[in-house]
Amino acid sequence: MKVLFGGCCAAHGLGIYKLDEQSGGPYMNGWITAFFPSLSGGHYGVTLDQLPGSLSRAPFRWFYLDQEFEMEFLAGFHGYSQDPLTLAVRPEIGWCVADGVGSSGEA
Protein backbone atom coordinates (compact mmCIF):
# COMPACT_ATOMS: atom_id res chain seq x y z
CA MET A 1 0.00 0.00 0.00
CA LYS A 2 2.94 2.37 0.51
CA VAL A 3 3.61 2.19 -3.23
CA LEU A 4 0.01 3.01 -4.08
CA PHE A 5 -0.04 6.10 -1.90
CA GLY A 6 3.47 7.34 -2.72
CA GLY A 7 5.30 6.03 0.32
CA CYS A 8 8.99 5.31 0.65
CA CYS A 9 8.92 2.36 -1.76
CA ALA A 10 7.14 4.11 -4.63
CA ALA A 11 10.16 4.27 -6.93
CA HIS A 12 10.85 0.56 -6.50
CA GLY A 13 7.20 -0.41 -7.04
CA LEU A 14 6.79 1.77 -10.08
CA GLY A 15 9.96 0.31 -11.60
CA ILE A 16 8.48 -3.21 -11.85
CA TYR A 17 7.66 -2.89 -15.54
CA LYS A 18 9.26 -0.43 -17.91
CA LEU A 19 8.36 -0.84 -21.54
CA ASP A 20 11.23 0.64 -23.51
CA GLU A 21 11.88 3.96 -21.85
CA GLN A 22 14.04 4.77 -24.86
CA SER A 23 12.93 5.11 -28.45
CA GLY A 24 12.95 2.22 -30.88
CA GLY A 25 12.22 -1.23 -29.50
CA PRO A 26 9.76 -3.58 -27.78
CA TYR A 27 11.85 -4.14 -24.64
CA MET A 28 10.66 -4.68 -21.09
CA ASN A 29 13.41 -3.77 -18.66
CA GLY A 30 11.81 -3.38 -15.23
CA TRP A 31 12.75 -5.54 -12.24
CA ILE A 32 9.97 -8.02 -13.11
CA THR A 33 12.49 -9.52 -15.55
CA ALA A 34 14.25 -11.02 -12.48
CA PHE A 35 11.38 -13.55 -12.37
CA PHE A 36 12.50 -14.90 -15.76
CA PRO A 37 16.24 -15.62 -15.32
CA SER A 38 16.38 -18.03 -18.25
CA LEU A 39 15.45 -15.28 -20.70
CA SER A 40 18.33 -13.27 -22.02
CA GLY A 41 17.40 -9.93 -23.41
CA GLY A 42 20.94 -8.72 -23.63
CA HIS A 43 21.69 -5.13 -22.75
CA TYR A 44 18.24 -3.81 -23.62
CA GLY A 45 15.90 -6.16 -21.74
CA VAL A 46 13.36 -8.82 -22.63
CA THR A 47 10.85 -8.63 -25.48
CA LEU A 48 7.24 -9.41 -24.66
CA ASP A 49 7.15 -12.37 -27.05
CA GLN A 50 9.88 -14.07 -24.98
CA LEU A 51 7.60 -14.35 -21.93
CA PRO A 52 5.98 -17.72 -21.29
CA GLY A 53 2.26 -18.18 -21.95
CA SER A 54 -0.16 -17.83 -19.09
CA LEU A 55 -2.05 -21.07 -19.75
CA SER A 56 -0.83 -24.63 -19.35
CA ARG A 57 -2.27 -27.23 -21.73
CA ALA A 58 -2.56 -30.99 -21.40
CA PRO A 59 -4.08 -32.96 -24.29
CA PHE A 60 -6.09 -36.11 -23.64
CA ARG A 61 -8.50 -38.47 -25.38
CA TRP A 62 -12.01 -38.91 -24.06
CA PHE A 63 -13.56 -42.28 -24.84
CA TYR A 64 -17.33 -41.97 -24.60
CA LEU A 65 -19.44 -44.96 -25.56
CA ASP A 66 -18.17 -45.93 -29.03
CA GLN A 67 -16.64 -42.51 -29.83
CA GLU A 68 -13.23 -40.95 -29.23
CA PHE A 69 -12.74 -37.19 -28.76
CA GLU A 70 -9.48 -35.21 -28.80
CA MET A 71 -9.68 -32.86 -25.81
CA GLU A 72 -7.38 -30.75 -23.68
CA PHE A 73 -7.25 -29.35 -20.16
CA LEU A 74 -6.30 -25.68 -19.92
CA ALA A 75 -5.43 -23.97 -16.66
CA GLY A 76 -3.71 -20.83 -15.47
CA PHE A 77 -3.90 -17.06 -15.39
CA HIS A 78 -6.63 -15.67 -17.63
CA GLY A 79 -7.08 -12.13 -16.44
CA TYR A 80 -7.29 -9.89 -13.41
CA SER A 81 -9.80 -8.02 -11.31
CA GLN A 82 -9.49 -4.88 -9.22
CA ASP A 83 -11.21 -4.09 -5.95
CA PRO A 84 -13.06 -0.78 -6.48
CA LEU A 85 -12.47 0.37 -2.90
CA THR A 86 -8.85 -0.57 -2.20
CA LEU A 87 -7.70 -0.67 -5.86
CA ALA A 88 -5.92 -3.93 -5.07
CA VAL A 89 -5.33 -6.06 -8.17
CA ARG A 90 -5.94 -9.80 -7.98
CA PRO A 91 -5.10 -12.47 -10.58
CA GLU A 92 -7.97 -14.50 -11.99
CA ILE A 93 -6.94 -18.12 -12.28
CA GLY A 94 -9.12 -20.89 -13.66
CA TRP A 95 -9.33 -24.03 -15.72
CA CYS A 96 -11.47 -25.57 -18.44
CA VAL A 97 -11.80 -28.56 -20.71
CA ALA A 98 -11.87 -27.79 -24.42
CA ASP A 99 -12.06 -29.42 -27.81
CA GLY A 100 -8.52 -30.59 -28.51
CA VAL A 101 -8.14 -29.03 -31.96
CA GLY A 102 -6.16 -25.83 -31.41
CA SER A 103 -5.71 -22.82 -33.65
CA SER A 104 -3.00 -24.66 -35.59
CA GLY A 105 -5.52 -27.33 -36.59
CA GLU A 106 -3.58 -30.03 -34.75
CA ALA A 107 -5.09 -32.11 -31.98
NORSUL-V919508 format. One record per helix or strand of 3 or more residues. SS is the DSSP state (H for helix, E for strand). FROM is the first residue (numbers start at 1). LEN is the number of residues. If there is no record, write none. Layout:
# NORSUL-V919508
ss:from:len
SS:FROM:LEN
SS:FROM:LEN
This chain:
# NORSUL-V919508
ss:from:len
H:10:5
H:31:5
H:48:3
E:55:10
E:67:16
E:89:11
